[in-house]
Structures are given as C-alpha cells and as structure tokens.
Amino acid sequence: STRKESSAASDVYKRQDDRGGYIKVEIIVKDSKIESAIMENIDNDGKEKDETYGQSQNEGLYKIAQQAINLAKSYPDELVKKGSPEAVDVISGATESYTQFIEACDIALDQAKQ
C-alpha cells in the first residue's frame, strides 16, 4: 500500500481580530487523518501571545486576555482527537480564537487536498 503524506500550513491566513492579531495553524494529514496540529496565536506586533499579552491593559482585562490564550491552547489537541474542525467544541472565554482557529483549519485542510 502506498502512503500518501500531505501537510499544509495556512500561513497566509491573516483573519485579524479587533486588535490586529491572528491565528496561524499547521496541520499534518496522513492517510486522510489529521495526525497533528499546531496553532500560533499572534498579536498585532507579530509575536506569539504569551504571559505578557494584555499587560498594558488593566488587571481585569489582562486576566481575561490570559484566560482566553490558555483556553485556546487546547484547540489543536481537540482537532487531532475529534478528526475535523467542525467537531471541535467552542470554549467559553476563547470564542474569538475559536472562530479564527476553525477558519485557519478549513484553509489548511483545503490546501492539503490540492
């Protein structure tokens, strides 16, 4: 049996949020199955959002920003477990990241089919 391997990164995907950030994904597809997924949550300066993201805001907004980043980190693992973007459940508190993640996945998977 031949093994067809394909992967695609939606690195041209720049659906920006209200602050100029975006989600970038790389998905490895093997034998028509999602084998791995990596997500980068990029801020408006082009850097990955980390524990400093949102610090310029007040304490309440900083906590909300950090919670959203941490909650969204589970989306790639859920994609691998569930097998398709449509099967990944939205997490309350990370809905904007969810929308961007699902759209990026759809783009990457479409590219992988070509």
C-alpha positions as CSV (number, residue, x, y, z in Angstrom):
1,S,0.0,0.0,0.0
2,T,1.2,3.5,-0.8
3,R,1.2,6.0,1.9
4,K,0.3,9.5,0.7
5,E,1.5,12.2,3.0
6,S,0.5,15.8,2.8
7,S,0.7,18.7,5.0
8,A,-0.3,22.3,4.7
9,A,0.2,25.5,6.7
10,S,-2.3,28.3,6.4
11,D,0.5,30.8,6.9
12,V,-1.2,33.3,4.6
13,Y,-4.2,33.2,6.8
14,K,-4.5,36.6,8.5
15,R,-8.0,36.9,9.7
16,Q,-7.3,39.7,12.1
17,D,-9.1,40.2,15.4
18,D,-10.1,43.7,16.5
19,R,-6.6,44.3,17.8
20,G,-4.7,43.1,14.7
21,G,-3.8,39.7,15.9
22,Y,-4.4,36.4,14.1
23,I,-4.3,32.6,14.4
24,K,-1.9,30.6,12.2
25,V,-2.2,26.8,12.0
26,E,-0.1,23.9,10.6
27,I,-1.9,20.6,10.2
28,I,-0.3,17.3,9.3
29,V,-2.6,14.9,7.4
30,K,-1.6,11.3,6.9
31,D,-3.8,8.7,5.3
32,S,-6.7,11.1,5.3
33,K,-6.5,11.5,9.0
34,I,-5.3,14.6,11.0
35,E,-2.2,13.5,12.7
36,S,-1.0,16.7,14.3
37,A,-2.0,20.3,14.6
38,I,0.0,23.3,15.8
39,M,-1.6,26.7,16.5
40,E,0.1,30.0,16.9
41,N,-1.9,32.9,18.4
42,I,-0.1,36.0,17.1
43,D,-0.5,39.5,18.5
44,N,-0.6,42.8,16.5
45,D,3.2,43.1,16.7
46,G,3.7,39.7,15.0
47,K,4.7,37.9,18.2
48,E,3.1,34.9,19.8
49,K,0.8,35.8,22.6
50,D,2.4,34.8,25.9
51,E,2.2,35.6,29.6
52,T,2.9,39.3,28.9
53,Y,0.0,39.6,26.5
54,G,-2.6,42.1,27.8
55,Q,-0.3,43.5,30.5
56,S,-0.8,47.1,29.1
57,Q,-4.5,46.8,30.0
58,N,-6.0,47.0,33.4
59,E,-5.7,43.9,35.7
60,G,-9.2,42.7,34.8
61,L,-8.7,42.8,31.1
62,Y,-5.2,41.2,31.5
63,K,-6.8,38.3,33.3
64,I,-9.4,37.9,30.6
65,A,-6.7,38.0,27.8
66,Q,-4.6,35.4,29.6
67,Q,-7.6,33.1,30.2
68,A,-8.5,33.3,26.5
69,I,-5.0,32.4,25.4
70,N,-4.7,29.5,27.8
71,L,-8.2,28.1,27.0
72,A,-7.5,28.3,23.2
73,K,-4.3,26.2,23.6
74,S,-6.5,23.1,23.8
75,Y,-8.0,23.6,20.3
76,P,-5.2,21.8,18.3
77,D,-5.3,18.7,20.5
78,E,-9.1,18.6,20.3
79,L,-8.8,18.8,16.5
80,V,-6.5,15.8,16.4
81,K,-8.7,13.9,18.8
82,K,-12.0,14.7,17.0
83,G,-10.7,14.5,13.5
84,S,-12.3,17.6,11.9
85,P,-12.7,21.3,12.7
86,E,-16.5,21.0,12.9
87,A,-16.2,18.5,15.7
88,V,-14.1,20.9,17.9
89,D,-16.3,22.5,20.6
90,V,-16.0,26.2,21.3
91,I,-14.7,27.0,24.8
92,S,-16.5,29.9,26.6
93,G,-13.9,32.6,27.1
94,A,-12.0,31.8,23.9
95,T,-14.6,32.2,21.2
96,E,-12.7,34.7,19.0
97,S,-9.7,32.4,18.9
98,Y,-12.1,29.5,18.1
99,T,-13.6,31.3,15.1
100,Q,-10.1,32.1,13.8
101,F,-8.8,28.6,14.5
102,I,-11.6,26.9,12.7
103,E,-11.3,29.2,9.7
104,A,-7.5,28.6,9.6
105,C,-8.0,24.8,9.8
106,D,-10.5,24.9,6.9
107,I,-8.0,26.8,4.8
108,A,-5.1,24.5,5.7
109,L,-7.2,21.3,5.1
110,D,-8.4,22.7,1.7
111,Q,-4.8,23.3,0.7
112,A,-3.8,19.8,1.8
113,K,-6.4,18.3,-0.5
114,Q,-4.9,20.0,-3.6
